[in-house]
Amino acid sequence: MGRVHTRAYARLPHHYPRLPLRPRLIAVADEVPGRAEEAAGQFGFATATRDWREVAADARVRAVSVTAPNFLHRRIGVAMAEAGKHLWIEKPVGLSAGDARAVADAAARAGVQGTVGFNYRNAPAVETARDLIAAGEIGAVTHVRIRLFSDYAAHPDSALTWRYERERGGSGVLGDLASHGADLARFLLGDITALIADTTVFVPERARPAGATAGHTLTDGGERGPVENEDYVGCLLRFACGARGVLEACRVSVGEQNAYGFEVHGTAGAVIWDFRRMNELAVSRGTAFRDQPVSTVYAGPGDGEFAAFQPGAANAMGYDDLKVIEAHRFLRSIAEGTPYGATLTDAVRGAVVLDAMAESAATGNWVDV
């Protein structure tokens, strides 16, 4: 993710030439020997270090991307804010709502901006879906289904990295995937008021890695240890607007690769989005109610930030483009002193939803959010 952020900074002048701030790559930190130097050589950072504290102390640095593992989000995020650095921090911003709130409070005290990596809300088609819903194009929303299925942890030989440890990875698929689902739910429909959830672990043991890992590393042996956090969550939601919802996320879904999306139904229509067809919406609207057709609507220059990337409808945008949009909103927030895009407040509210899911799964009860 650090590489994705870095590429996004580099591309900003291409897509947003009028942005008043132009990023310069000053320092990169990674505790694994050689990685920071490799990144500096590839991307042009002026300084490479193994210690993120040196970045916090560097007076040349005004803004920081925090793309470390979850258990470091609070420590690094608070320290960077206290050092006066603006933050672009990846979700879920720590291991709990308490962690996210600590970072948000530190940023507020320091008067720095905080952008959070809820990238799927940045897709022009998703922003258009939100506009359609808000305009009443599908009537009053009745129910929504949000799914986030992936196979990145499906292989039984996936290494037992920090992602599978409670103290370092937090709540597993809740923080990794369901955090995006909770943000999309709030972005599209507003606040969640109550929920009931069920979680489980499908792959209970994995082999410990022999050395430093990157991504979703496979290992061919070694001591096996327990998977301490969730592979799957299924959740029923109630919204302040009166709608009902289902949110389901799984990291061991064989046959599914980044199968993320939503279906929002209303009294007069529906809007459907699949991340794997990121630039399309399936839309049903009208007065037929029964047998009402569904049309494919392609994102175009009038939708979200599409015009900064492509000249006409149905020209495809990709995942990295969503992070360029995020980088633009981060730097615009700094330049104008006004937050744009997903903020630390959104991270706190989403983390409260995740904590409620964990509580509900433990008790078997509905939990107020």
GILINRA-V121398 format. One record per residue. N is the residue number from 1. RES is the residue in one letter. OMEGA is omega in whole degrees, -180 to 180 (* if undefined). Layout:
BEGIN
n=(N	N)
res=(RES	RES)
omega=(OMEGA	OMEGA)
END
This chain:
BEGIN
n=(1	2	3	4	5	6	7	8	9	10	11	12	13	14	15	16	17	18	19	20	21	22	23	24	25	26	27	28	29	30	31	32	33	34	35	36	37	38	39	40	41	42	43	44	45	46	47	48	49	50	51	52	53	54	55	56	57	58	59	60	61	62	63	64	65	66	67	68	69	70	71	72	73	74	75	76	77	78	79	80	81	82	83	84	85	86	87	88	89	90	91	92	93	94	95	96	97	98	99	100	101	102	103	104	105	106	107	108	109	110	111	112	113	114	115	116	117	118	119	120	121	122	123	124	125	126	127	128	129	130	131	132	133	134	135	136	137	138	139	140	141	142	143	144	145	146	147	148	149	150	151	152	153	154	155	156	157	158	159	160	161	162	163	164	165	166	167	168	169	170	171	172	173	174	175	176	177	178	179	180	181	182	183	184	185	186	187	188	189	190	191	192	193	194	195	196	197	198	199	200	201	202	203	204	205	206	207	208	209	210	211	212	213	214	215	216	217	218	219	220	221	222	223	224	225	226	227	228	229	230	231	232	233	234	235	236	237	238	239	240	241	242	243	244	245	246	247	248	249	250	251	252	253	254	255	256	257	258	259	260	261	262	263	264	265	266	267	268	269	270	271	272	273	274	275	276	277	278	279	280	281	282	283	284	285	286	287	288	289	290	291	292	293	294	295	296	297	298	299	300	301	302	303	304	305	306	307	308	309	310	311	312	313	314	315	316	317	318	319	320	321	322	323	324	325	326	327	328	329	330	331	332	333	334	335	336	337	338	339	340	341	342	343	344	345	346	347	348	349	350	351	352	353	354	355	356	357	358	359	360	361	362	363	364	365	366	367	368	369)
res=(M	G	R	V	H	T	R	A	Y	A	R	L	P	H	H	Y	P	R	L	P	L	R	P	R	L	I	A	V	A	D	E	V	P	G	R	A	E	E	A	A	G	Q	F	G	F	A	T	A	T	R	D	W	R	E	V	A	A	D	A	R	V	R	A	V	S	V	T	A	P	N	F	L	H	R	R	I	G	V	A	M	A	E	A	G	K	H	L	W	I	E	K	P	V	G	L	S	A	G	D	A	R	A	V	A	D	A	A	A	R	A	G	V	Q	G	T	V	G	F	N	Y	R	N	A	P	A	V	E	T	A	R	D	L	I	A	A	G	E	I	G	A	V	T	H	V	R	I	R	L	F	S	D	Y	A	A	H	P	D	S	A	L	T	W	R	Y	E	R	E	R	G	G	S	G	V	L	G	D	L	A	S	H	G	A	D	L	A	R	F	L	L	G	D	I	T	A	L	I	A	D	T	T	V	F	V	P	E	R	A	R	P	A	G	A	T	A	G	H	T	L	T	D	G	G	E	R	G	P	V	E	N	E	D	Y	V	G	C	L	L	R	F	A	C	G	A	R	G	V	L	E	A	C	R	V	S	V	G	E	Q	N	A	Y	G	F	E	V	H	G	T	A	G	A	V	I	W	D	F	R	R	M	N	E	L	A	V	S	R	G	T	A	F	R	D	Q	P	V	S	T	V	Y	A	G	P	G	D	G	E	F	A	A	F	Q	P	G	A	A	N	A	M	G	Y	D	D	L	K	V	I	E	A	H	R	F	L	R	S	I	A	E	G	T	P	Y	G	A	T	L	T	D	A	V	R	G	A	V	V	L	D	A	M	A	E	S	A	A	T	G	N	W	V	D	V)
omega=(175	178	179	177	-177	177	179	177	-177	-176	-175	-179	180	-174	-178	-175	-178	178	-174	178	176	-177	170	-176	-173	-172	176	-179	173	-174	180	-177	175	-175	-179	179	178	179	179	179	-178	-171	175	173	-179	-175	175	-179	175	-173	-179	179	177	176	179	-177	-175	-177	180	-173	178	-177	-173	167	177	-177	-180	175	-171	-174	179	-175	-177	-176	-178	-178	179	-179	-180	178	180	176	177	-180	171	-171	161	-171	-180	176	6	-177	176	-175	-174	175	177	178	-179	-180	179	178	179	180	179	178	180	179	-177	-178	179	179	178	177	-175	-171	171	-167	-173	177	-178	180	180	179	179	178	176	177	178	179	179	-180	-178	-179	-180	-177	178	-178	176	-178	178	-180	-178	171	179	-177	176	-178	177	-179	-173	179	-174	-177	-179	178	173	-175	178	-179	179	-177	-174	180	-178	-175	-178	-179	180	-171	173	-175	177	-180	-174	-176	-178	176	175	180	179	179	178	180	-180	-179	-176	-168	-178	-170	172	-176	-179	-179	169	-171	174	179	175	174	-180	178	-168	-179	175	-179	179	180	-180	-179	180	-178	175	-180	-177	-172	171	177	-175	177	178	-180	-180	179	-175	168	-170	-178	-161	170	-171	169	170	-170	169	-174	168	-177	178	-180	-180	-180	174	-177	173	175	-178	180	-180	180	-178	-178	179	-179	179	176	179	179	-176	177	-180	173	180	-179	178	-178	-178	-179	-178	173	-171	-180	177	-178	-178	170	-164	-173	-179	168	167	-173	172	179	-179	-177	-176	-178	177	179	-180	-176	176	-180	173	178	-179	175	-179	-174	178	-175	176	-178	-175	-175	178	-174	-175	-175	-174	-179	177	166	-168	165	-179	-176	-177	179	179	179	173	176	180	178	179	-179	176	-178	175	177	179	-176	-174	-179	-180	-177	173	179	-180	-175	176	174	175	179	179	-178	176	180	175	177	180	177	178	176	-179	179	-179	-180	-179	-175	-175	-176	167	179	174	-179	*)
END
